[in-house]
Amino acid sequence: MVGIVVSAALGITAGPLADLLGIAASNVGLP
C-alpha cells in the first residue's frame, strides 16, 4: 500500500520535474 502511494506521488511529480529539467536544458542550450 505504501508503494502505491509512493509510486503515485512519483508519477505526479515526475511530469513537472521533467518539464523543469527540459526548460533548464533548453536554457543551457542542450537539445
mmJSON file of the N, C-alpha and C atoms, coordinates in Angstrom:
{"data_MODEL":{"atom_site":{
"group_PDB":["ATOM","ATOM","ATOM","ATOM","ATOM","ATOM","ATOM","ATOM","ATOM","ATOM","ATOM","ATOM","ATOM","ATOM","ATOM","ATOM","ATOM","ATOM","ATOM","ATOM","ATOM","ATOM","ATOM","ATOM","ATOM","ATOM","ATOM","ATOM","ATOM","ATOM","ATOM","ATOM","ATOM","ATOM","ATOM","ATOM","ATOM","ATOM","ATOM","ATOM","ATOM","ATOM","ATOM","ATOM","ATOM","ATOM","ATOM","ATOM","ATOM","ATOM","ATOM","ATOM","ATOM","ATOM","ATOM","ATOM","ATOM","ATOM","ATOM","ATOM","ATOM","ATOM","ATOM","ATOM","ATOM","ATOM","ATOM","ATOM","ATOM","ATOM","ATOM","ATOM","ATOM","ATOM","ATOM","ATOM","ATOM","ATOM","ATOM","ATOM","ATOM","ATOM","ATOM","ATOM","ATOM","ATOM","ATOM","ATOM","ATOM","ATOM","ATOM","ATOM","ATOM"],
"id":[1,2,3,4,5,6,7,8,9,10,11,12,13,14,15,16,17,18,19,20,21,22,23,24,25,26,27,28,29,30,31,32,33,34,35,36,37,38,39,40,41,42,43,44,45,46,47,48,49,50,51,52,53,54,55,56,57,58,59,60,61,62,63,64,65,66,67,68,69,70,71,72,73,74,75,76,77,78,79,80,81,82,83,84,85,86,87,88,89,90,91,92,93],
"type_symbol":["N","C","C","N","C","C","N","C","C","N","C","C","N","C","C","N","C","C","N","C","C","N","C","C","N","C","C","N","C","C","N","C","C","N","C","C","N","C","C","N","C","C","N","C","C","N","C","C","N","C","C","N","C","C","N","C","C","N","C","C","N","C","C","N","C","C","N","C","C","N","C","C","N","C","C","N","C","C","N","C","C","N","C","C","N","C","C","N","C","C","N","C","C"],
"label_atom_id":["N","CA","C","N","CA","C","N","CA","C","N","CA","C","N","CA","C","N","CA","C","N","CA","C","N","CA","C","N","CA","C","N","CA","C","N","CA","C","N","CA","C","N","CA","C","N","CA","C","N","CA","C","N","CA","C","N","CA","C","N","CA","C","N","CA","C","N","CA","C","N","CA","C","N","CA","C","N","CA","C","N","CA","C","N","CA","C","N","CA","C","N","CA","C","N","CA","C","N","CA","C","N","CA","C","N","CA","C"],
"label_alt_id":[null,null,null,null,null,null,null,null,null,null,null,null,null,null,null,null,null,null,null,null,null,null,null,null,null,null,null,null,null,null,null,null,null,null,null,null,null,null,null,null,null,null,null,null,null,null,null,null,null,null,null,null,null,null,null,null,null,null,null,null,null,null,null,null,null,null,null,null,null,null,null,null,null,null,null,null,null,null,null,null,null,null,null,null,null,null,null,null,null,null,null,null,null],
"label_comp_id":["MET","MET","MET","VAL","VAL","VAL","GLY","GLY","GLY","ILE","ILE","ILE","VAL","VAL","VAL","VAL","VAL","VAL","SER","SER","SER","ALA","ALA","ALA","ALA","ALA","ALA","LEU","LEU","LEU","GLY","GLY","GLY","ILE","ILE","ILE","THR","THR","THR","ALA","ALA","ALA","GLY","GLY","GLY","PRO","PRO","PRO","LEU","LEU","LEU","ALA","ALA","ALA","ASP","ASP","ASP","LEU","LEU","LEU","LEU","LEU","LEU","GLY","GLY","GLY","ILE","ILE","ILE","ALA","ALA","ALA","ALA","ALA","ALA","SER","SER","SER","ASN","ASN","ASN","VAL","VAL","VAL","GLY","GLY","GLY","LEU","LEU","LEU","PRO","PRO","PRO"],
"label_asym_id":["A","A","A","A","A","A","A","A","A","A","A","A","A","A","A","A","A","A","A","A","A","A","A","A","A","A","A","A","A","A","A","A","A","A","A","A","A","A","A","A","A","A","A","A","A","A","A","A","A","A","A","A","A","A","A","A","A","A","A","A","A","A","A","A","A","A","A","A","A","A","A","A","A","A","A","A","A","A","A","A","A","A","A","A","A","A","A","A","A","A","A","A","A"],
"label_entity_id":["1","1","1","1","1","1","1","1","1","1","1","1","1","1","1","1","1","1","1","1","1","1","1","1","1","1","1","1","1","1","1","1","1","1","1","1","1","1","1","1","1","1","1","1","1","1","1","1","1","1","1","1","1","1","1","1","1","1","1","1","1","1","1","1","1","1","1","1","1","1","1","1","1","1","1","1","1","1","1","1","1","1","1","1","1","1","1","1","1","1","1","1","1"],
"label_seq_id":[1,1,1,2,2,2,3,3,3,4,4,4,5,5,5,6,6,6,7,7,7,8,8,8,9,9,9,10,10,10,11,11,11,12,12,12,13,13,13,14,14,14,15,15,15,16,16,16,17,17,17,18,18,18,19,19,19,20,20,20,21,21,21,22,22,22,23,23,23,24,24,24,25,25,25,26,26,26,27,27,27,28,28,28,29,29,29,30,30,30,31,31,31],
"pdbx_PDB_ins_code":[null,null,null,null,null,null,null,null,null,null,null,null,null,null,null,null,null,null,null,null,null,null,null,null,null,null,null,null,null,null,null,null,null,null,null,null,null,null,null,null,null,null,null,null,null,null,null,null,null,null,null,null,null,null,null,null,null,null,null,null,null,null,null,null,null,null,null,null,null,null,null,null,null,null,null,null,null,null,null,null,null,null,null,null,null,null,null,null,null,null,null,null,null],
"Cartn_x":[0.842,0.0,0.878,1.957,2.86,3.5,3.845,4.476,3.563,2.246,1.296,1.268,1.267,1.236,2.506,3.646,4.926,4.978,4.543,4.584,3.639,2.508,1.563,2.186,2.853,3.487,4.592,5.37,6.444,5.855,4.741,4.104,3.62,3.117,2.606,3.758,4.872,5.985,6.918,6.875,7.805,7.557,6.298,5.978,6.572,6.232,6.78,8.301,8.881,10.342,10.955,10.359,10.877,10.752,9.65,9.468,10.534,10.811,11.819,13.193,13.493,14.786,14.874,13.771,13.767,13.971,13.333,13.489,14.936,15.502,16.883,17.83,17.589,18.464,18.359,17.143,16.982,17.64,17.625,18.266,19.779,20.326,21.766,22.141,21.195,21.454,21.568,21.301,21.352,20.078,20.155,18.977,17.934],
"Cartn_y":[-1.198,0.0,1.248,1.218,2.386,2.558,1.43,1.505,2.177,1.899,2.512,4.024,4.436,5.88,6.548,5.892,6.46,6.552,5.485,5.49,6.547,6.754,7.781,9.162,9.383,10.679,10.911,9.861,10.0,10.281,9.634,9.861,11.291,11.857,13.227,14.222,13.948,14.902,14.702,13.526,13.254,14.206,14.494,15.382,16.771,17.473,18.819,18.824,17.8,17.751,17.61,16.77,16.598,17.904,18.618,19.899,20.893,20.931,21.859,21.502,20.202,19.775,20.147,19.982,20.326,21.818,22.624,24.08,24.464,23.852,24.172,23.765,22.602,22.14,23.086,23.552,24.456,25.798,26.211,27.47,27.359,26.19,25.986,25.856,25.379,25.215,23.756,22.837,21.417,21.034,20.024,19.594,18.949],
"Cartn_z":[0.0,0.0,0.0,0.762,0.779,-0.591,-1.228,-2.544,-3.555,-3.441,-4.374,-4.167,-2.895,-2.613,-3.106,-2.871,-3.303,-4.819,-5.495,-6.955,-7.515,-6.85,-7.292,-7.119,-5.989,-5.742,-6.767,-7.058,-8.043,-9.416,-9.742,-11.033,-11.162,-10.061,-10.098,-10.224,-9.546,-9.537,-10.723,-11.36,-12.461,-13.622,-13.922,-15.039,-14.874,-13.803,-13.58,-13.489,-12.859,-12.752,-14.133,-14.973,-16.334,-17.105,-16.889,-17.572,-17.121,-15.818,-15.311,-15.866,-15.928,-16.466,-17.943,-18.664,-20.081,-20.279,-19.434,-19.528,-19.209,-18.173,-17.796,-18.926,-19.525,-20.612,-21.795,-22.1,-23.243,-22.946,-21.681,-21.318,-21.475,-21.144,-21.277,-22.752,-23.565,-24.996,-25.398,-24.466,-24.804,-25.545,-26.398,-27.161,-26.253],
"occupancy":[1.0,1.0,1.0,1.0,1.0,1.0,1.0,1.0,1.0,1.0,1.0,1.0,1.0,1.0,1.0,1.0,1.0,1.0,1.0,1.0,1.0,1.0,1.0,1.0,1.0,1.0,1.0,1.0,1.0,1.0,1.0,1.0,1.0,1.0,1.0,1.0,1.0,1.0,1.0,1.0,1.0,1.0,1.0,1.0,1.0,1.0,1.0,1.0,1.0,1.0,1.0,1.0,1.0,1.0,1.0,1.0,1.0,1.0,1.0,1.0,1.0,1.0,1.0,1.0,1.0,1.0,1.0,1.0,1.0,1.0,1.0,1.0,1.0,1.0,1.0,1.0,1.0,1.0,1.0,1.0,1.0,1.0,1.0,1.0,1.0,1.0,1.0,1.0,1.0,1.0,1.0,1.0,1.0],
"B_iso_or_equiv":[0.0,0.0,0.0,0.0,0.0,0.0,0.0,0.0,0.0,0.0,0.0,0.0,0.0,0.0,0.0,0.0,0.0,0.0,0.0,0.0,0.0,0.0,0.0,0.0,0.0,0.0,0.0,0.0,0.0,0.0,0.0,0.0,0.0,0.0,0.0,0.0,0.0,0.0,0.0,0.0,0.0,0.0,0.0,0.0,0.0,0.0,0.0,0.0,0.0,0.0,0.0,0.0,0.0,0.0,0.0,0.0,0.0,0.0,0.0,0.0,0.0,0.0,0.0,0.0,0.0,0.0,0.0,0.0,0.0,0.0,0.0,0.0,0.0,0.0,0.0,0.0,0.0,0.0,0.0,0.0,0.0,0.0,0.0,0.0,0.0,0.0,0.0,0.0,0.0,0.0,0.0,0.0,0.0],
"pdbx_formal_charge":[null,null,null,null,null,null,null,null,null,null,null,null,null,null,null,null,null,null,null,null,null,null,null,null,null,null,null,null,null,null,null,null,null,null,null,null,null,null,null,null,null,null,null,null,null,null,null,null,null,null,null,null,null,null,null,null,null,null,null,null,null,null,null,null,null,null,null,null,null,null,null,null,null,null,null,null,null,null,null,null,null,null,null,null,null,null,null,null,null,null,null,null,null],
"auth_seq_id":[1,1,1,2,2,2,3,3,3,4,4,4,5,5,5,6,6,6,7,7,7,8,8,8,9,9,9,10,10,10,11,11,11,12,12,12,13,13,13,14,14,14,15,15,15,16,16,16,17,17,17,18,18,18,19,19,19,20,20,20,21,21,21,22,22,22,23,23,23,24,24,24,25,25,25,26,26,26,27,27,27,28,28,28,29,29,29,30,30,30,31,31,31],
"auth_comp_id":["MET","MET","MET","VAL","VAL","VAL","GLY","GLY","GLY","ILE","ILE","ILE","VAL","VAL","VAL","VAL","VAL","VAL","SER","SER","SER","ALA","ALA","ALA","ALA","ALA","ALA","LEU","LEU","LEU","GLY","GLY","GLY","ILE","ILE","ILE","THR","THR","THR","ALA","ALA","ALA","GLY","GLY","GLY","PRO","PRO","PRO","LEU","LEU","LEU","ALA","ALA","ALA","ASP","ASP","ASP","LEU","LEU","LEU","LEU","LEU","LEU","GLY","GLY","GLY","ILE","ILE","ILE","ALA","ALA","ALA","ALA","ALA","ALA","SER","SER","SER","ASN","ASN","ASN","VAL","VAL","VAL","GLY","GLY","GLY","LEU","LEU","LEU","PRO","PRO","PRO"],
"auth_asym_id":["A","A","A","A","A","A","A","A","A","A","A","A","A","A","A","A","A","A","A","A","A","A","A","A","A","A","A","A","A","A","A","A","A","A","A","A","A","A","A","A","A","A","A","A","A","A","A","A","A","A","A","A","A","A","A","A","A","A","A","A","A","A","A","A","A","A","A","A","A","A","A","A","A","A","A","A","A","A","A","A","A","A","A","A","A","A","A","A","A","A","A","A","A"],
"auth_atom_id":["N","CA","C","N","CA","C","N","CA","C","N","CA","C","N","CA","C","N","CA","C","N","CA","C","N","CA","C","N","CA","C","N","CA","C","N","CA","C","N","CA","C","N","CA","C","N","CA","C","N","CA","C","N","CA","C","N","CA","C","N","CA","C","N","CA","C","N","CA","C","N","CA","C","N","CA","C","N","CA","C","N","CA","C","N","CA","C","N","CA","C","N","CA","C","N","CA","C","N","CA","C","N","CA","C","N","CA","C"],
"pdbx_PDB_model_num":[1,1,1,1,1,1,1,1,1,1,1,1,1,1,1,1,1,1,1,1,1,1,1,1,1,1,1,1,1,1,1,1,1,1,1,1,1,1,1,1,1,1,1,1,1,1,1,1,1,1,1,1,1,1,1,1,1,1,1,1,1,1,1,1,1,1,1,1,1,1,1,1,1,1,1,1,1,1,1,1,1,1,1,1,1,1,1,1,1,1,1,1,1]
}}}
